[in-house]
Amino acid sequence: MEARGRALFNLLRMNWEENSTLGVEPWQVENYRSLSTDTLFERLRALEIPLDEERFGFYSEKCSCPEELTDTLWAKDAIENFDEAYLLIFELWRRLFPEKQSLSIFCDELDHLIDLYDSGKELSEEKLQDTLGDLKRVLDEHSDQGQDAKHIFREISLFCAHDLESFIYDYASNLIDEGQSPFASDLIDGFFPYIHDGNWFVFLQLRLMYETDSDEAQPMLERLLEDLQEEPDFELLLEITRFLVTRGAIHQFRRAIHQARNSICTEQDFQELLALSCEFYRLLDREKEAHAVANMLLKRQGNPLEQELPSNDKAIQDYYRLFEDLDPTQA
């Protein structure tokens, strides 16, 4: 899906920050939040849009969003410099009229908060959590009107540069790691009806259940593995095996590993499985198997990680033979 409005430039800036060799114009990736209000107006005047704060307010009253205002103020036939004018107008709207929210303004603020969170910079987590709460309320309002929940989420996500579903998953996962289970639970349950790939959020619910009642969590884990048997997801199976290294029974770990077998696509996939299995064997004090897996991993260290690896590769077959004699009663 293609980003819309301000999100398109937020995404461009994110990609440019990761790879500064990308061919971009400076104005496309500039941090407009760092510019003074006077500078923003000066830049607009240079684009032949002569405004001050009073006139900007006059025109804004007649528009519902910065996109509409840009269309209103741009009187030229040529589209050259239109996008630069839009970015300047967008920032002025965001700054001068915070009470006039639009979807693009709201999602830009969410992108900004996610940037701060991901970069480890100073951030009010309360503000991030309040904004996520606002997002859920927007989703609920549209859903209550009879609109398809997942479709609403996809449409709103187009106005964000970040992958909202992935961020909500990662944030909830981090909250669980930090011992903030109550808010993590609210976040998971609140967004569950809207996200596309429910199995990932089921896994988060499983992690929460393990904290309170590991016995009750076992049937939930079995159902999740059954679902993944029907619709394999290697990355999720990898997360489950990583979780089961310290918490699961042997037969469940082995089942997850076997289900991942036919989903191995690359050398990196296989090496990640080897590393997890080595750790698992060591926790069981199965030094013979741990040593064998460690040797497999060592021999493959020089292989290109992106190299394709068929599931019938001899090394994979040798790896899975190690599980055949593993006693499932050992935990």
NUBA-222852 format. One record per residue (C-alpha): residue number from 1; chain; x, y, z. Coordinates in pm, 1 decimal, always signed. Layout:
REM residues N
REC     k   c         px         py         pz
REC   NUM   A          X          Y          Z
...
This chain:
REM residues 331
REC     k   c         px         py         pz
REC     1   A       +0.0       +0.0       +0.0
REC     2   A     +116.2     +350.9      -80.0
REC     3   A     +156.4     +620.0     +183.8
REC     4   A      -63.2     +926.8     +149.9
REC     5   A      -18.0    +1296.2     +224.5
REC     6   A     +247.4    +1390.8     +477.8
REC     7   A     +321.9    +1023.3     +540.5
REC     8   A     +478.2     +997.3     +194.5
REC     9   A     +745.7    +1248.9     +293.7
REC    10   A     +786.6    +1101.6     +641.8
REC    11   A     +858.1     +768.5     +474.8
REC    12   A    +1102.1     +931.1     +233.3
REC    13   A    +1283.1    +1093.8     +524.1
REC    14   A    +1300.1     +762.8     +712.9
REC    15   A    +1450.7     +588.5     +409.8
REC    16   A    +1695.8     +874.1     +354.7
REC    17   A    +1810.1     +859.5     +718.1
REC    18   A    +1888.7     +490.8     +667.4
REC    19   A    +2056.7     +552.8     +331.6
REC    20   A    +2182.6     +907.8     +279.0
REC    21   A    +2287.2     +825.9      -79.5
REC    22   A    +1923.2     +832.7     -191.1
REC    23   A    +1860.7    +1100.5     -452.2
REC    24   A    +1634.8    +1350.9     -273.3
REC    25   A    +1584.8    +1725.2     -267.9
REC    26   A    +1675.2    +1886.6      +67.0
REC    27   A    +1321.8    +2021.5     +113.8
REC    28   A    +1178.1    +1669.6      +77.8
REC    29   A    +1356.0    +1538.1     +388.1
REC    30   A    +1388.3    +1853.5     +596.3
REC    31   A    +1279.2    +1856.0     +960.2
REC    32   A    +1007.3    +2121.5     +937.9
REC    33   A     +936.2    +2098.2    +1309.7
REC    34   A    +1275.2    +2257.6    +1374.5
REC    35   A    +1201.1    +2569.4    +1164.9
REC    36   A    +1067.5    +2887.6    +1321.0
REC    37   A     +721.7    +3010.7    +1227.6
REC    38   A     +876.7    +3319.6    +1064.4
REC    39   A    +1098.6    +3097.5     +851.1
REC    40   A     +800.0    +2893.2     +736.3
REC    41   A     +617.2    +3207.1     +622.4
REC    42   A     +931.8    +3341.0     +452.9
REC    43   A     +967.7    +3016.2     +260.5
REC    44   A     +604.5    +3038.8     +151.0
REC    45   A     +655.6    +3395.5      +30.4
REC    46   A     +953.2    +3274.8     -173.3
REC    47   A     +707.8    +3037.4     -343.3
REC    48   A     +480.6    +3333.5     -417.8
REC    49   A     +227.7    +3259.6     -143.7
REC    50   A     +231.4    +3586.9      +54.6
REC    51   A      +85.5    +3505.0     +395.3
REC    52   A     +121.6    +3609.0     +754.7
REC    53   A      -34.5    +3444.3    +1059.1
REC    54   A     -354.8    +3647.7    +1035.3
REC    55   A     -417.1    +3574.1     +667.6
REC    56   A     -320.9    +3210.3     +719.0
REC    57   A     -586.4    +3188.6     +989.9
REC    58   A     -845.0    +3351.7     +764.3
REC    59   A     -798.2    +3095.1     +487.3
REC    60   A     -770.3    +2804.3     +732.2
REC    61   A    -1113.2    +2874.5     +877.5
REC    62   A    -1267.4    +2783.1     +542.4
REC    63   A    -1078.2    +2450.7     +512.8
REC    64   A    -1093.0    +2124.2     +702.6
REC    65   A     -734.7    +2006.3     +655.6
REC    66   A     -393.8    +2129.4     +534.1
REC    67   A     -438.3    +1941.2     +206.5
REC    68   A     -751.9    +2138.6     +126.1
REC    69   A     -581.2    +2463.6     +226.5
REC    70   A     -286.4    +2393.7       -3.8
REC    71   A     -521.6    +2335.0     -295.5
REC    72   A     -698.4    +2661.3     -211.5
REC    73   A     -381.3    +2871.0     -192.7
REC    74   A     -202.7    +2719.8     -490.8
REC    75   A     -330.6    +2930.5     -779.7
REC    76   A      -69.9    +2828.6    -1035.6
REC    77   A     -130.3    +2585.9    -1319.0
REC    78   A     +216.5    +2434.1    -1281.3
REC    79   A     +266.5    +2175.0    -1008.6
REC    80   A     +635.6    +2260.4     -959.6
REC    81   A     +698.3    +2354.1     -593.3
REC    82   A     +346.0    +2242.7     -497.5
REC    83   A     +472.5    +1967.9     -264.8
REC    84   A     +719.2    +2202.4      -95.6
REC    85   A     +437.3    +2451.5      -35.9
REC    86   A     +224.0    +2169.3     +105.4
REC    87   A     +490.8    +2073.2     +359.7
REC    88   A     +525.9    +2433.6     +477.2
REC    89   A     +147.5    +2480.2     +502.9
REC    90   A     +112.1    +2146.2     +680.0
REC    91   A     +362.1    +2245.2     +948.9
REC    92   A     +200.9    +2586.1     +999.1
REC    93   A     -141.7    +2422.3    +1034.6
REC    94   A       -6.2    +2168.2    +1282.7
REC    95   A     +157.5    +2440.9    +1486.5
REC    96   A      -99.5    +2721.6    +1475.3
REC    97   A     -424.3    +2525.4    +1484.2
REC    98   A     -374.4    +2218.1    +1704.8
REC    99   A     -747.1    +2214.7    +1777.8
REC   100   A     -829.4    +2158.7    +1409.6
REC   101   A     -733.2    +1794.1    +1384.8
REC   102   A     -740.5    +1602.3    +1059.6
REC   103   A     -645.5    +1244.6     +984.2
REC   104   A     -314.7    +1348.5     +826.5
REC   105   A     -227.0    +1575.7    +1122.2
REC   106   A     -313.0    +1302.2    +1373.4
REC   107   A     -111.2    +1036.6    +1189.2
REC   108   A     +186.1    +1271.6    +1148.9
REC   109   A     +192.7    +1318.4    +1525.2
REC   110   A     +175.7     +941.4    +1572.1
REC   111   A     +465.6     +899.0    +1327.4
REC   112   A     +662.7    +1158.0    +1524.7
REC   113   A     +602.8     +979.4    +1855.3
REC   114   A     +699.1     +644.2    +1703.7
REC   115   A    +1020.3     +801.1    +1569.9
REC   116   A    +1106.2     +925.3    +1918.7
REC   117   A    +1028.0     +585.1    +2069.6
REC   118   A    +1230.1     +390.4    +1813.2
REC   119   A    +1530.2     +622.3    +1840.6
REC   120   A    +1535.1     +608.5    +2220.0
REC   121   A    +1504.3     +985.7    +2244.8
REC   122   A    +1320.2    +1164.0    +2523.2
REC   123   A     +954.1    +1075.7    +2496.4
REC   124   A     +648.0    +1102.0    +2714.6
REC   125   A     +517.2     +746.3    +2709.3
REC   126   A     +194.4     +880.0    +2851.6
REC   127   A     +153.7    +1092.3    +2539.1
REC   128   A     +226.7     +793.3    +2315.3
REC   129   A      -22.8     +579.2    +2504.0
REC   130   A     -285.4     +856.0    +2493.8
REC   131   A     -235.7     +889.3    +2116.8
REC   132   A     -275.3     +514.8    +2069.5
REC   133   A     -591.5     +540.5    +2280.2
REC   134   A     -716.4     +816.1    +2048.7
REC   135   A     -641.9     +593.9    +1749.5
REC   136   A     -848.4     +314.0    +1900.2
REC   137   A    -1137.4     +553.2    +1962.8
REC   138   A    -1129.5     +665.1    +1599.5
REC   139   A    -1132.8     +302.1    +1488.4
REC   140   A    -1416.1     +217.5    +1727.1
REC   141   A    -1627.8     +509.8    +1606.7
REC   142   A    -1602.4     +399.1    +1244.1
REC   143   A    -1656.1      +35.1    +1337.0
REC   144   A    -1969.0     +126.4    +1535.9
REC   145   A    -2103.3     +284.2    +1216.7
REC   146   A    -2089.4      -56.0    +1047.6
REC   147   A    -1761.3      -22.8     +859.1
REC   148   A    -1531.8     -323.2     +825.5
REC   149   A    -1281.7     -311.8    +1112.4
REC   150   A     -976.3     -432.9     +923.1
REC   151   A    -1053.8     -209.9     +624.1
REC   152   A    -1071.7      +96.6     +851.0
REC   153   A     -734.1      +15.2    +1001.0
REC   154   A     -575.0      -30.5     +657.5
REC   155   A     -715.1     +302.1     +534.1
REC   156   A     -591.3     +494.4     +837.0
REC   157   A     -253.2     +321.5     +814.8
REC   158   A     -202.3     +476.8     +470.6
REC   159   A     -158.2     +813.1     +643.1
REC   160   A     +126.2     +679.6     +859.1
REC   161   A     +481.4     +623.0     +739.8
REC   162   A     +535.0     +347.5     +995.3
REC   163   A     +374.7       +5.7     +980.4
REC   164   A     +117.1      +56.4    +1256.6
REC   165   A      +41.4     -312.4    +1302.8
REC   166   A     +409.4     -396.8    +1348.4
REC   167   A     +464.1     -105.6    +1584.8
REC   168   A     +168.1     -192.9    +1806.9
REC   169   A     +292.1     -552.8    +1823.1
REC   170   A     +649.4     -447.8    +1906.7
REC   171   A     +535.6     -191.9    +2162.5
REC   172   A     +305.2     -439.0    +2337.7
REC   173   A     +583.2     -697.7    +2334.8
REC   174   A     +823.5     -450.8    +2495.7
REC   175   A     +564.0     -362.5    +2759.5
REC   176   A     +535.0     -730.6    +2850.2
REC   177   A     +915.4     -754.0    +2876.5
REC   178   A     +914.5     -448.4    +3104.3
REC   179   A     +650.1     -595.5    +3333.1
REC   180   A     +373.9     -356.9    +3224.1
REC   181   A     +129.7     -635.9    +3152.7
REC   182   A     -198.3     -449.1    +3230.4
REC   183   A     -143.3     -182.3    +2964.9
REC   184   A       -2.0     -439.8    +2722.4
REC   185   A     -318.2     -646.3    +2768.4
REC   186   A     -541.7     -344.2    +2703.7
REC   187   A     -342.3     -259.9    +2391.3
REC   188   A     -355.4     -615.0    +2253.6
REC   189   A     -725.6     -666.6    +2323.4
REC   190   A     -817.7     -319.1    +2200.7
REC   191   A     -650.3     -348.0    +1861.0
REC   192   A     -709.3     -719.2    +1804.4
REC   193   A    -1027.8     -671.6    +1595.1
REC   194   A     -845.5     -434.1    +1359.9
REC   195   A     -514.8     -599.6    +1280.8
REC   196   A     -470.8     -825.0     +978.4
REC   197   A     -248.6    -1102.8    +1113.9
REC   198   A     -421.9    -1217.5    +1430.9
REC   199   A     -180.1    -1501.8    +1509.8
REC   200   A      +93.2    -1258.8    +1615.4
REC   201   A     -141.5    -1097.7    +1866.3
REC   202   A     -258.5    -1440.1    +1985.8
REC   203   A     +106.9    -1507.8    +2063.0
REC   204   A     +118.0    -1190.5    +2273.8
REC   205   A     -193.1    -1305.3    +2459.9
REC   206   A      -21.5    -1640.2    +2510.6
REC   207   A     +281.5    -1469.6    +2664.7
REC   208   A      +57.5    -1280.4    +2904.7
REC   209   A     -126.4    -1599.8    +3001.5
REC   210   A     +202.4    -1780.0    +3073.3
REC   211   A     +273.7    -1514.4    +3337.3
REC   212   A      -41.6    -1595.5    +3534.4
REC   213   A     -125.8    -1958.6    +3455.7
REC   214   A     +114.5    -2162.8    +3244.4
REC   215   A     -112.1    -2468.4    +3258.0
REC   216   A     -402.2    -2276.1    +3105.3
REC   217   A     -166.0    -2142.7    +2841.1
REC   218   A      -78.3    -2489.1    +2708.7
REC   219   A     -404.9    -2549.0    +2513.4
REC   220   A     -377.0    -2197.3    +2370.7
REC   221   A      -26.5    -2274.4    +2247.7
REC   222   A     -147.2    -2599.4    +2090.8
REC   223   A     -425.7    -2415.6    +1906.6
REC   224   A     -181.9    -2153.8    +1781.0
REC   225   A      +52.9    -2421.5    +1649.4
REC   226   A     -241.6    -2592.6    +1480.1
REC   227   A     -335.0    -2265.7    +1308.9
REC   228   A      +24.6    -2224.3    +1194.1
REC   229   A      +15.8    -2576.2    +1056.4
REC   230   A     -259.1    -2457.3     +822.2
REC   231   A     -100.1    -2118.4     +748.5
REC   232   A     +276.1    -2139.9     +810.5
REC   233   A     +456.6    -1825.3     +923.0
REC   234   A     +828.1    -1883.6     +969.2
REC   235   A     +895.8    -1558.7    +1155.1
REC   236   A     +620.0    -1627.7    +1406.2
REC   237   A     +730.5    -1988.1    +1452.3
REC   238   A    +1077.8    -1851.3    +1519.8
REC   239   A     +935.7    -1618.5    +1787.5
REC   240   A     +749.1    -1909.2    +1943.8
REC   241   A    +1059.1    -2128.9    +1953.1
REC   242   A    +1256.2    -1840.9    +2105.5
REC   243   A     +989.5    -1812.3    +2373.9
REC   244   A     +979.3    -2188.3    +2433.9
REC   245   A    +1355.1    -2210.0    +2484.0
REC   246   A    +1301.0    -2119.3    +2848.7
REC   247   A     +927.2    -2180.6    +2903.1
REC   248   A     +795.3    -2462.8    +2688.6
REC   249   A     +799.9    -2840.8    +2709.1
REC   250   A    +1030.8    -3033.5    +2480.8
REC   251   A     +756.6    -3172.9    +2259.6
REC   252   A     +617.8    -2824.6    +2194.8
REC   253   A     +957.6    -2684.3    +2108.3
REC   254   A    +1020.0    -2978.4    +1879.5
REC   255   A     +679.8    -2938.0    +1715.6
REC   256   A     +742.2    -2569.4    +1644.9
REC   257   A    +1083.9    -2651.8    +1501.0
REC   258   A     +941.1    -2919.5    +1273.6
REC   259   A     +664.3    -2689.9    +1154.0
REC   260   A     +926.3    -2430.6    +1066.3
REC   261   A    +1115.7    -2683.3     +855.8
REC   262   A     +917.3    -2640.6     +535.5
REC   263   A     +918.9    -2262.7     +571.9
REC   264   A    +1296.7    -2219.6     +576.5
REC   265   A    +1381.7    -2001.7     +280.0
REC   266   A    +1728.1    -1861.0     +338.3
REC   267   A    +2057.8    -1934.4     +504.2
REC   268   A    +1972.6    -1674.4     +768.9
REC   269   A    +1651.0    -1861.2     +855.9
REC   270   A    +1844.1    -2183.1     +910.7
REC   271   A    +2120.0    -2021.8    +1115.5
REC   272   A    +1865.2    -1859.3    +1345.2
REC   273   A    +1706.1    -2198.3    +1407.8
REC   274   A    +2046.1    -2351.1    +1477.1
REC   275   A    +2134.1    -2080.1    +1730.3
REC   276   A    +1803.2    -2123.4    +1915.0
REC   277   A    +1834.7    -2501.4    +1919.0
REC   278   A    +2187.6    -2482.0    +2056.8
REC   279   A    +2062.7    -2265.7    +2343.5
REC   280   A    +1771.0    -2502.3    +2403.9
REC   281   A    +1990.5    -2811.8    +2424.9
REC   282   A    +2226.2    -2641.6    +2668.1
REC   283   A    +1938.6    -2550.9    +2898.9
REC   284   A    +1848.1    -2922.2    +2898.8
REC   285   A    +2211.2    -3016.6    +2971.8
REC   286   A    +2218.7    -3209.1    +2644.6
REC   287   A    +2577.8    -3114.1    +2572.1
REC   288   A    +2626.4    -3374.9    +2297.9
REC   289   A    +2341.2    -3236.1    +2088.4
REC   290   A    +2431.5    -2876.3    +2176.0
REC   291   A    +2787.2    -2936.7    +2056.8
REC   292   A    +2664.6    -3096.7    +1733.9
REC   293   A    +2436.1    -2802.1    +1655.4
REC   294   A    +2709.1    -2551.9    +1748.1
REC   295   A    +2942.4    -2723.0    +1499.5
REC   296   A    +2675.5    -2703.8    +1228.3
REC   297   A    +2639.1    -2333.3    +1295.1
REC   298   A    +3013.0    -2274.4    +1299.0
REC   299   A    +3059.6    -2443.1     +960.7
REC   300   A    +2796.6    -2217.1     +803.5
REC   301   A    +2921.3    -1883.7     +937.6
REC   302   A    +3073.8    -1778.2     +606.4
REC   303   A    +2765.8    -1855.3     +395.2
REC   304   A    +2576.2    -1559.6     +246.8
REC   305   A    +2273.7    -1503.1     +470.8
REC   306   A    +2045.7    -1416.0     +180.3
REC   307   A    +2130.0    -1741.6       -2.6
REC   308   A    +1821.5    -1951.1      -78.4
REC   309   A    +1808.5    -2283.6     +100.6
REC   310   A    +1562.3    -2557.7       -5.9
REC   311   A    +1385.6    -2748.5     +270.9
REC   312   A    +1534.5    -3078.0     +148.2
REC   313   A    +1890.9    -2950.5     +188.1
REC   314   A    +2110.8    -3224.5     +342.0
REC   315   A    +2223.5    -2999.0     +629.0
REC   316   A    +1861.9    -2936.0     +726.9
REC   317   A    +1790.0    -3310.0     +718.0
REC   318   A    +2091.4    -3376.7     +942.8
REC   319   A    +1973.8    -3107.2    +1181.3
REC   320   A    +1625.8    -3256.9    +1219.3
REC   321   A    +1761.9    -3605.0    +1288.3
REC   322   A    +1893.9    -3470.2    +1618.2
REC   323   A    +1536.2    -3432.1    +1740.9
REC   324   A    +1428.4    -3787.0    +1668.2
REC   325   A    +1573.5    -3936.1    +1987.4
REC   326   A    +1505.1    -3639.8    +2215.3
REC   327   A    +1308.8    -3762.1    +2516.4
REC   328   A     +993.5    -3546.5    +2543.4
REC   329   A     +963.3    -3618.2    +2917.1
REC   330   A    +1272.0    -3408.5    +2986.7
REC   331   A    +1188.7    -3043.3    +3061.3
